[in-house]
Amino acid sequence: MNTHDGTEACFLYINGMLAYLCIWIESGSLLFEYAFEKGRVEFERLEAVDEDKSVYKEN
């Protein structure tokens, strides 16, 4: 950008915040939370996962 008055840092910060917002929305966390609060999503049951029996267990 060839500017030395802080303008480039401002653009980089805004670009980073927009990228963070897009990733947050695309991950579904925001939309799922909204649907849960409005009562559009319900859980039948919640279960704890035993990490020792998980197929995703690390070596």
A tleap script that builds the chain and sets N, CA, C and O, in Angstrom:
source leaprc.protein.ff14SB
mol = sequence {
  NMET ASN THR HIE ASP GLY THR GLU ALA CYS
  PHE LEU TYR ILE ASN GLY MET LEU ALA TYR
  LEU CYS ILE TRP ILE GLU SER GLY SER LEU
  LEU PHE GLU TYR ALA PHE GLU LYS GLY ARG
  VAL GLU PHE GLU ARG LEU GLU ALA VAL ASP
  GLU ASP LYS SER VAL TYR LYS GLU CASN
}
set mol.1.N position { 0.821 -1.202 0.000 }
set mol.1.CA position { 0.000 0.000 0.000 }
set mol.1.C position { 0.856 1.253 0.000 }
set mol.1.O position { 0.409 2.308 -0.450 }
set mol.2.N position { 2.039 1.155 0.481 }
set mol.2.CA position { 2.990 2.252 0.427 }
set mol.2.C position { 2.546 3.459 1.249 }
set mol.2.O position { 2.853 4.595 0.888 }
set mol.3.N position { 1.840 3.234 2.331 }
set mol.3.CA position { 1.460 4.322 3.227 }
set mol.3.C position { 2.125 4.076 4.571 }
set mol.3.O position { 2.314 2.934 4.989 }
set mol.4.N position { 2.470 5.153 5.231 }
set mol.4.CA position { 3.198 5.034 6.498 }
set mol.4.C position { 2.511 5.796 7.627 }
set mol.4.O position { 3.151 6.132 8.623 }
set mol.5.N position { 1.234 6.070 7.484 }
set mol.5.CA position { 0.536 6.848 8.498 }
set mol.5.C position { -0.476 6.016 9.291 }
set mol.5.O position { -1.352 6.576 9.950 }
set mol.6.N position { -0.365 4.700 9.235 }
set mol.6.CA position { -1.267 3.840 9.984 }
set mol.6.C position { -2.471 3.378 9.191 }
set mol.6.O position { -3.273 2.592 9.695 }
set mol.7.N position { -2.616 3.839 7.983 }
set mol.7.CA position { -3.760 3.465 7.165 }
set mol.7.C position { -3.738 1.976 6.850 }
set mol.7.O position { -4.778 1.317 6.859 }
set mol.8.N position { -2.554 1.452 6.571 }
set mol.8.CA position { -2.450 0.035 6.240 }
set mol.8.C position { -2.864 -0.831 7.431 }
set mol.8.O position { -3.544 -1.842 7.256 }
set mol.9.N position { -2.459 -0.443 8.629 }
set mol.9.CA position { -2.838 -1.194 9.825 }
set mol.9.C position { -4.351 -1.165 10.020 }
set mol.9.O position { -4.938 -2.158 10.448 }
set mol.10.N position { -4.972 -0.058 9.718 }
set mol.10.CA position { -6.423 0.055 9.835 }
set mol.10.C position { -7.107 -0.898 8.863 }
set mol.10.O position { -8.057 -1.589 9.230 }
set mol.11.N position { -6.625 -0.935 7.629 }
set mol.11.CA position { -7.198 -1.847 6.642 }
set mol.11.C position { -7.004 -3.304 7.038 }
set mol.11.O position { -7.903 -4.127 6.865 }
set mol.12.N position { -5.829 -3.619 7.568 }
set mol.12.CA position { -5.570 -4.995 7.990 }
set mol.12.C position { -6.466 -5.400 9.158 }
set mol.12.O position { -6.949 -6.531 9.213 }
set mol.13.N position { -6.685 -4.482 10.082 }
set mol.13.CA position { -7.553 -4.769 11.224 }
set mol.13.C position { -8.994 -5.003 10.769 }
set mol.13.O position { -9.633 -5.966 11.193 }
set mol.14.N position { -9.499 -4.133 9.916 }
set mol.14.CA position { -10.870 -4.282 9.429 }
set mol.14.C position { -11.012 -5.572 8.633 }
set mol.14.O position { -12.010 -6.279 8.773 }
set mol.15.N position { -10.028 -5.883 7.802 }
set mol.15.CA position { -10.054 -7.111 7.021 }
set mol.15.C position { -10.064 -8.337 7.944 }
set mol.15.O position { -10.786 -9.299 7.684 }
set mol.16.N position { -9.279 -8.307 9.002 }
set mol.16.CA position { -9.244 -9.409 9.955 }
set mol.16.C position { -10.570 -9.601 10.677 }
set mol.16.O position { -11.020 -10.730 10.870 }
set mol.17.N position { -11.195 -8.495 11.075 }
set mol.17.CA position { -12.483 -8.591 11.765 }
set mol.17.C position { -13.579 -9.105 10.832 }
set mol.17.O position { -14.438 -9.879 11.253 }
set mol.18.N position { -13.553 -8.683 9.580 }
set mol.18.CA position { -14.536 -9.192 8.614 }
set mol.18.C position { -14.331 -10.681 8.358 }
set mol.18.O position { -15.300 -11.431 8.243 }
set mol.19.N position { -13.083 -11.109 8.269 }
set mol.19.CA position { -12.796 -12.532 8.074 }
set mol.19.C position { -13.277 -13.339 9.278 }
set mol.19.O position { -13.858 -14.411 9.114 }
set mol.20.N position { -13.037 -12.826 10.491 }
set mol.20.CA position { -13.479 -13.505 11.704 }
set mol.20.C position { -15.005 -13.624 11.724 }
set mol.20.O position { -15.539 -14.677 12.075 }
set mol.21.N position { -15.698 -12.567 11.355 }
set mol.21.CA position { -17.158 -12.583 11.332 }
set mol.21.C position { -17.676 -13.594 10.321 }
set mol.21.O position { -18.619 -14.332 10.609 }
set mol.22.N position { -17.072 -13.634 9.146 }
set mol.22.CA position { -17.509 -14.589 8.119 }
set mol.22.C position { -17.290 -16.028 8.569 }
set mol.22.O position { -18.156 -16.878 8.360 }
set mol.23.N position { -16.154 -16.309 9.179 }
set mol.23.CA position { -15.879 -17.661 9.667 }
set mol.23.C position { -16.871 -18.028 10.765 }
set mol.23.O position { -17.342 -19.164 10.819 }
set mol.24.N position { -17.190 -17.084 11.634 }
set mol.24.CA position { -18.119 -17.338 12.736 }
set mol.24.C position { -19.511 -17.659 12.193 }
set mol.24.O position { -20.171 -18.575 12.684 }
set mol.25.N position { -19.955 -16.922 11.197 }
set mol.25.CA position { -21.267 -17.168 10.608 }
set mol.25.C position { -21.273 -18.477 9.834 }
set mol.25.O position { -22.217 -19.259 9.952 }
set mol.26.N position { -20.235 -18.726 9.046 }
set mol.26.CA position { -20.170 -19.934 8.237 }
set mol.26.C position { -20.063 -21.202 9.073 }
set mol.26.O position { -20.495 -22.270 8.638 }
set mol.27.N position { -19.502 -21.097 10.248 }
set mol.27.CA position { -19.369 -22.280 11.093 }
set mol.27.C position { -20.721 -22.726 11.647 }
set mol.27.O position { -20.853 -23.853 12.125 }
set mol.28.N position { -21.708 -21.863 11.585 }
set mol.28.CA position { -23.049 -22.227 12.015 }
set mol.28.C position { -23.346 -21.925 13.469 }
set mol.28.O position { -24.479 -22.109 13.915 }
set mol.29.N position { -22.372 -21.471 14.208 }
set mol.29.CA position { -22.606 -21.233 15.625 }
set mol.29.C position { -23.611 -20.116 15.854 }
set mol.29.O position { -24.447 -20.211 16.753 }
set mol.30.N position { -23.543 -19.082 15.072 }
set mol.30.CA position { -24.468 -17.965 15.252 }
set mol.30.C position { -25.886 -18.357 14.867 }
set mol.30.O position { -26.830 -18.048 15.595 }
set mol.31.N position { -26.049 -19.024 13.746 }
set mol.31.CA position { -27.379 -19.413 13.289 }
set mol.31.C position { -28.006 -20.461 14.199 }
set mol.31.O position { -29.208 -20.417 14.461 }
set mol.32.N position { -27.201 -21.402 14.682 }
set mol.32.CA position { -27.730 -22.433 15.565 }
set mol.32.C position { -28.171 -21.840 16.903 }
set mol.32.O position { -29.208 -22.225 17.443 }
set mol.33.N position { -27.398 -20.919 17.427 }
set mol.33.CA position { -27.764 -20.286 18.689 }
set mol.33.C position { -29.070 -19.501 18.543 }
set mol.33.O position { -29.914 -19.536 19.438 }
set mol.34.N position { -29.239 -18.805 17.442 }
set mol.34.CA position { -30.463 -18.050 17.190 }
set mol.34.C position { -31.677 -18.984 17.107 }
set mol.34.O position { -32.728 -18.698 17.680 }
set mol.35.N position { -31.520 -20.100 16.387 }
set mol.35.CA position { -32.618 -21.057 16.249 }
set mol.35.C position { -32.956 -21.693 17.592 }
set mol.35.O position { -34.127 -21.938 17.881 }
set mol.36.N position { -31.954 -21.962 18.409 }
set mol.36.CA position { -32.191 -22.560 19.720 }
set mol.36.C position { -32.944 -21.597 20.639 }
set mol.36.O position { -33.856 -22.005 21.358 }
set mol.37.N position { -32.566 -20.335 20.613 }
set mol.37.CA position { -33.237 -19.342 21.456 }
set mol.37.C position { -34.682 -19.110 21.028 }
set mol.37.O position { -35.532 -18.825 21.872 }
set mol.38.N position { -34.970 -19.223 19.754 }
set mol.38.CA position { -36.333 -19.028 19.255 }
set mol.38.C position { -37.197 -20.274 19.409 }
set mol.38.O position { -38.393 -20.236 19.119 }
set mol.39.N position { -36.607 -21.372 19.860 }
set mol.39.CA position { -37.370 -22.589 20.072 }
set mol.39.C position { -37.576 -23.415 18.820 }
set mol.39.O position { -38.430 -24.302 18.795 }
set mol.40.N position { -36.813 -23.139 17.790 }
set mol.40.CA position { -36.949 -23.891 16.543 }
set mol.40.C position { -36.152 -25.188 16.567 }
set mol.40.O position { -36.350 -26.056 15.717 }
set mol.41.N position { -35.252 -25.322 17.538 }
set mol.41.CA position { -34.428 -26.520 17.671 }
set mol.41.C position { -34.651 -27.084 19.068 }
set mol.41.O position { -34.602 -26.347 20.053 }
set mol.42.N position { -34.892 -28.365 19.154 }
set mol.42.CA position { -35.075 -29.023 20.447 }
set mol.42.C position { -34.197 -30.265 20.518 }
set mol.42.O position { -33.914 -30.906 19.506 }
set mol.43.N position { -33.778 -30.586 21.722 }
set mol.43.CA position { -32.982 -31.778 21.943 }
set mol.43.C position { -33.850 -32.854 22.573 }
set mol.43.O position { -34.624 -32.583 23.492 }
set mol.44.N position { -33.718 -34.070 22.075 }
set mol.44.CA position { -34.409 -35.185 22.716 }
set mol.44.C position { -33.623 -35.675 23.924 }
set mol.44.O position { -34.199 -36.020 24.956 }
set mol.45.N position { -32.299 -35.701 23.783 }
set mol.45.CA position { -31.467 -36.123 24.906 }
set mol.45.C position { -30.042 -35.629 24.679 }
set mol.45.O position { -29.629 -35.371 23.549 }
set mol.46.N position { -29.319 -35.506 25.752 }
set mol.46.CA position { -27.910 -35.158 25.713 }
set mol.46.C position { -27.145 -36.253 26.433 }
set mol.46.O position { -27.557 -36.706 27.501 }
set mol.47.N position { -26.049 -36.672 25.860 }
set mol.47.CA position { -25.245 -37.727 26.469 }
set mol.47.C position { -23.800 -37.282 26.590 }
set mol.47.O position { -23.276 -36.566 25.737 }
set mol.48.N position { -23.177 -37.716 27.651 }
set mol.48.CA position { -21.742 -37.494 27.798 }
set mol.48.C position { -20.998 -38.563 27.012 }
set mol.48.O position { -21.435 -39.711 26.938 }
set mol.49.N position { -19.890 -38.182 26.435 }
set mol.49.CA position { -19.103 -39.122 25.649 }
set mol.49.C position { -17.922 -39.590 26.481 }
set mol.49.O position { -17.189 -38.786 27.057 }
set mol.50.N position { -17.753 -40.899 26.534 }
set mol.50.CA position { -16.612 -41.459 27.245 }
set mol.50.C position { -15.396 -41.374 26.327 }
set mol.50.O position { -15.360 -42.025 25.283 }
set mol.51.N position { -14.409 -40.581 26.710 }
set mol.51.CA position { -13.254 -40.362 25.845 }
set mol.51.C position { -12.439 -41.629 25.633 }
set mol.51.O position { -11.773 -41.761 24.606 }
set mol.52.N position { -12.475 -42.555 26.571 }
set mol.52.CA position { -11.693 -43.784 26.418 }
set mol.52.C position { -12.276 -44.685 25.336 }
set mol.52.O position { -11.541 -45.459 24.723 }
set mol.53.N position { -13.574 -44.603 25.090 }
set mol.53.CA position { -14.223 -45.452 24.104 }
set mol.53.C position { -14.474 -44.735 22.766 }
set mol.53.O position { -15.067 -45.310 21.853 }
set mol.54.N position { -14.027 -43.499 22.661 }
set mol.54.CA position { -14.279 -42.725 21.458 }
set mol.54.C position { -13.410 -43.204 20.295 }
set mol.54.O position { -12.257 -43.587 20.490 }
set mol.55.N position { -13.969 -43.180 19.091 }
set mol.55.CA position { -13.201 -43.559 17.893 }
set mol.55.C position { -12.246 -42.435 17.506 }
set mol.55.O position { -11.341 -42.658 16.703 }
set mol.56.N position { -12.422 -41.239 18.052 }
set mol.56.CA position { -11.552 -40.104 17.746 }
set mol.56.C position { -10.448 -39.931 18.788 }
set mol.56.O position { -9.824 -38.872 18.864 }
set mol.57.N position { -10.214 -40.948 19.572 }
set mol.57.CA position { -9.227 -40.887 20.647 }
set mol.57.C position { -7.827 -40.741 20.061 }
set mol.57.O position { -7.467 -41.412 19.093 }
set mol.58.N position { -7.046 -39.850 20.669 }
set mol.58.CA position { -5.659 -39.689 20.237 }
set mol.58.C position { -4.818 -40.838 20.767 }
set mol.58.O position { -5.146 -41.447 21.786 }
set mol.59.N position { -3.737 -41.125 20.067 }
set mol.59.CA position { -2.860 -42.226 20.494 }
set mol.59.C position { -2.137 -41.943 21.769 }
set mol.59.O position { -1.369 -42.780 22.242 }
savepdb mol mol.pdb
quit
